[in-house]
């Protein structure tokens, strides 16, 4: 399984390989049965009924674009890949990928404390 425009390199958040769209990390494995996926808030809201009710999905305690997906069966892997595919689309559209647009956004917002996962 492959996704167009996705590159593999070292994760910013942990030791190991991660998946990127341009410079934006949007997925990395914690182990052989769990992957963290960066699904933008708008996509989380749009697909919330499917995500919240699924026992394989774990949300962060605090609001975050990151969620974890556990997988053990072939069906679980297919489900995880479908969420990774969705996340790749969401992150491709994310304004943070445009340097000019991101710098304009940062100038408009007051700076807050550093956060690991948005």
N, C-alpha and C positions, 0 to 999 in steps of 0.2 A: 504494500500500500504506500502510495506517495501522494504528496500534495504539491502542486505547482507553486513555485516561488518561496518554498520553505527551505531554510538552511539549518544544518546541524552544527553546533559548536558548544564550547563549554558554557555551562549555566552561570548566570550572574548570582544566583541565590544559593547554590550548593555545589558540591563536587559532583561532576557527572555531565552528561550530554543533555543539551536542551535544543529546542526547536524555535527558530526565529523567522519572523517576517521582517526583512531589512534588519534594523537594529533592535527590534522589539521581541523580547522573549515571550512566548505565549504557551509553552508547554515544557515540562521536564518530569522525569521519572523519580520517584522516591525509592522504589524497589521494583521487583518483578511483578508486583500486583497492584501498584498504585501510581497514578500519574496526576500531577497538578496541571490544571488548564486555566489559562487566563481568558475568561469569557467576559466581554465588556458588560457593563451594567445594563445597557439598553437591551442586549441579547438575553441577559439573565432575566430581565423583566418580561421580555417577549415569550420566553420558553419556561417561565417559572413553574407553571403547572406540571410540566413534564419533569423538571429537575427536582423540585422540592419533594415530590412523592416517590422518587427513586431512591432506594436504600443504598445504591452504589455511590451516590453523590453525597459529598460532605462539604458544607459551606464553612467558611471561616467564622469565628465568633464575632468579629467586627466586620462592618461592611467592606467588601473586597471584590475585586474583579477575579480573584483566584478561587477556584474550587478544586476539590480532590475527587478522583473517581477510582474506585476499587474494582478490580477485575480478576476473576478466577476461571471463568469458562469462556469458550469461544464466543458465545452470545455476549458476554460482558466485554470482551475485547472489541467486538463489532460496535457495541454501544459506545465504548470509550472513543473509538476512532471516529464515530459520527459526531461526538462532542468536540473532538480535536479539529475535525473538518469545519464545523460550525465556528469554532474559535479562530481558525485561520482566516475565515471570511470576515469575522467581526474585527479582528485586529488589522486586517488589510485596509479596512475603512476607517480605522481609528485616527483622529486628527493628530495624535502624537507622532505619527510616522512622517509627517511633513515638517521639516525643520523650521521653515518660515512660519507656518501656522502655529507650531508649538511655541516658538519664541514669542510670538504675539500674545498667545494665551498666557504664558508665564508672566509677561509684563503686566497683564490686567489683573492677575490674582495676587493677593498677599501671600507671602511665603509661609508655609506651615512647617511643622517638624518633619523630619525624614521618616519615611515609611518603607518597610521592606516590600510588601505586596500592596498594590493599590486596590 
